[in-house]
Structure formats: C-alpha cells, structure tokens
C-alpha cells in the first residue's frame, strides 16, 4: 500500500500532532480491548471454558500492548538532542519488539494450560449467553482492528500497525472459540483444550511476525529495495555521471540513505557541493519517507 505526501509531511513537520494522534488512537483501542477482554475472561471462568478465557487473555494482552505503546510514544516523541542527533523514533520500534516478547509469554502460559486440560478434562457449561458474548466482542474486535490499522498506515506508525496485528489475530481466535463452543455444546468437550492450544500457537506466530518486523528496523535491514528509482532521481540531476553504492536503513517513515556519485574530475568543489545539495533535495521531494541523505562525491575516472 502507498502513502501520500501530505500524510508524511504531517509526521515530519508536525511531530506533536502525529504523536498526539497516536496517543488518541491507542487510548480508544485500550478502552475497547480491555472491555472485550474482561467480558471474555469473566464469562469464560464462569462457564469453565478455557478457550474462551484464553481468548480473553489474548485481548488483555492487546490492552497491555496499548499501554506499552503509550509509553513508547512518550519516548519516541522527544526532540533531537546531543545524545540522540538522529532523534528518538526507534523507541517506538523498540517497544513494538517488547509487545512481541509479551505475546510470547502469553502464548506459553496458554499452551501450558491447554496441555494441562488435556490430562484433566473439564466439561464447560455452554449456554446461549456465551455465544452472545463472543459475537459482540468479535464485532468490536473487527471495528477496532480496521480503525487502528488504517490510522497506523495513514500516519506510518509502527506501534499502531503492529498493535492492530494483535487485534486481527484476535478476530480469528474468536472465530475458533465460537466454533469450539458449538462443538462443546454438541458433546465434544475435548475441543476446548485443543482450541486453547491452537490459540496459543496463533498468538506465538503473531508475536514472531511483530518481532521480525521490528528487528529488521533495529538491525538496519535494507529499507528501500527499489534502488533503480533512486538512481533515476540522481541521474536526472545535471552534472552527475554515475551513481552507485546505494544503501538504506531505518523505519518506513524515517529512512536514512547514503550513496556515491561520480562527477567530472576537474569540477570545482563549490559546484560539486551544489550537485550534492540538489540530489538530496530531489530525493526528499520524490521520496518523502527519506529523512536523511548522505552523498559521497568522487571523480569519474
């Protein structure tokens, strides 16, 4: 999916507005997630249904992730200083990694509970209210996921996008719980611990995806695959003979780029500096996700 230049400008030119929007979205999602979580946990324990309670703990983890996200945003919104000349934006990515770690812990505990119930079966008391609770919370999860994901894409927020992955996974988990409730009602209580184990594995996979994405940023994995586009922009600048050694790293909204450019060997340093400035300006204009460009000028042999 693409991003508009206006949305990108909002984040780079007005960080207070951007982080204020992220906080607002997280607070809304936090309230809804915890409401959904407590409903499923409370009713799951009341009817002795471990899969329903497990789904509730998944939603509770979503809410806890929102809290972690708010803390991460607080650090990420700090302005550049002497100790952080490139800013604090990677704090947001770091806390996304923390969310993934937390989900792994939730998955482990649910897996352990599911296996335990296989050895000591419990027959849940499924009634019509249990289906009503699951359907209502499912509808809320769908609305929350779509809202948070769209806002995350619109303002390019790692926290919102990764957090919406939790909610998206919660939707599939809730659907499996509804199916499990139906199976239990039909006389197959063994489905309950099996569904709990499957939910745990699903949560673990979501955690893996989040940690992989966050690690790519923190480990400086290439941020721009299409180097040909960069070459075309650079070669369009008058005086440039060739362009090579293009490297990129950083977040999707804060990419750092460095490249080597060859010019005429007898070019005056003032003219070379002017070309370097033009390259940086042109790249940032055509690729607003790039926040920093380092141009190494060398003579064309």
Secondary structure in CASP SS format (residue, H / E / C, confidence):
PFRMAT SS
TARGET T0000
AUTHOR 0000-0000-0000
METHOD secondary structure of the structure
MODEL  1
X C 1.00
X C 1.00
X C 1.00
X C 1.00
X H 1.00
X H 1.00
X H 1.00
X H 1.00
X H 1.00
X H 1.00
X H 1.00
X H 1.00
X H 1.00
X C 1.00
X H 1.00
X H 1.00
X H 1.00
X H 1.00
X H 1.00
X H 1.00
X H 1.00
X H 1.00
X H 1.00
X H 1.00
X H 1.00
X H 1.00
X H 1.00
X H 1.00
X H 1.00
X H 1.00
X H 1.00
X H 1.00
X H 1.00
X H 1.00
X H 1.00
X H 1.00
X H 1.00
X H 1.00
X H 1.00
X H 1.00
X H 1.00
X H 1.00
X H 1.00
X H 1.00
X H 1.00
X H 1.00
X C 1.00
X C 1.00
X C 1.00
X H 1.00
X H 1.00
X H 1.00
X H 1.00
X H 1.00
X H 1.00
X H 1.00
X H 1.00
X H 1.00
X H 1.00
X H 1.00
X H 1.00
X H 1.00
X H 1.00
X H 1.00
X H 1.00
X H 1.00
X H 1.00
X H 1.00
X H 1.00
X H 1.00
X H 1.00
X H 1.00
X H 1.00
X H 1.00
X H 1.00
X H 1.00
X C 1.00
X C 1.00
X C 1.00
X C 1.00
X C 1.00
X C 1.00
X C 1.00
X C 1.00
X C 1.00
X C 1.00
X C 1.00
X C 1.00
X C 1.00
X H 1.00
X H 1.00
X H 1.00
X H 1.00
X H 1.00
X H 1.00
X H 1.00
X H 1.00
X H 1.00
X H 1.00
X H 1.00
X H 1.00
X H 1.00
X H 1.00
X H 1.00
X H 1.00
X H 1.00
X H 1.00
X H 1.00
X H 1.00
X H 1.00
X H 1.00
X H 1.00
X H 1.00
X H 1.00
X H 1.00
X H 1.00
X H 1.00
X H 1.00
X H 1.00
X C 1.00
X C 1.00
X C 1.00
X C 1.00
X C 1.00
X C 1.00
X C 1.00
X C 1.00
X H 1.00
X H 1.00
X H 1.00
X H 1.00
X H 1.00
X H 1.00
X H 1.00
X H 1.00
X H 1.00
X H 1.00
X H 1.00
X H 1.00
X H 1.00
X H 1.00
X H 1.00
X H 1.00
X H 1.00
X H 1.00
X H 1.00
X H 1.00
X H 1.00
X H 1.00
X H 1.00
X H 1.00
X H 1.00
X H 1.00
X H 1.00
X H 1.00
X C 1.00
X C 1.00
X H 1.00
X H 1.00
X H 1.00
X H 1.00
X H 1.00
X H 1.00
X H 1.00
X H 1.00
X H 1.00
X H 1.00
X H 1.00
X H 1.00
X H 1.00
X H 1.00
X H 1.00
X H 1.00
X H 1.00
X H 1.00
X H 1.00
X H 1.00
X H 1.00
X H 1.00
X H 1.00
X H 1.00
X H 1.00
X H 1.00
X H 1.00
X H 1.00
X C 1.00
X C 1.00
X C 1.00
X C 1.00
X H 1.00
X H 1.00
X H 1.00
X H 1.00
X H 1.00
X H 1.00
X H 1.00
X H 1.00
X H 1.00
X H 1.00
X H 1.00
X H 1.00
X H 1.00
X H 1.00
X H 1.00
X H 1.00
X H 1.00
X H 1.00
X H 1.00
X H 1.00
X H 1.00
X H 1.00
X H 1.00
X H 1.00
X H 1.00
X H 1.00
X H 1.00
X H 1.00
X H 1.00
X C 1.00
X C 1.00
X C 1.00
X C 1.00
X C 1.00
X C 1.00
X C 1.00
X C 1.00
X H 1.00
X H 1.00
X H 1.00
X H 1.00
X H 1.00
X H 1.00
X H 1.00
X H 1.00
X H 1.00
X C 1.00
X C 1.00
X C 1.00
X C 1.00
X C 1.00
X C 1.00
X E 1.00
X E 1.00
X E 1.00
X E 1.00
X E 1.00
X E 1.00
X E 1.00
X E 1.00
X E 1.00
X E 1.00
X C 1.00
X C 1.00
X E 1.00
X E 1.00
X E 1.00
X E 1.00
X E 1.00
X E 1.00
X E 1.00
X E 1.00
X E 1.00
X E 1.00
X C 1.00
X C 1.00
X C 1.00
X C 1.00
X C 1.00
X H 1.00
X H 1.00
X H 1.00
X H 1.00
X H 1.00
X H 1.00
X H 1.00
X H 1.00
X H 1.00
X H 1.00
X H 1.00
X H 1.00
X H 1.00
X H 1.00
X H 1.00
X H 1.00
X H 1.00
X H 1.00
X C 1.00
X C 1.00
X C 1.00
X E 1.00
X E 1.00
X E 1.00
X E 1.00
X E 1.00
X E 1.00
X E 1.00
X E 1.00
X E 1.00
X E 1.00
X C 1.00
X C 1.00
END
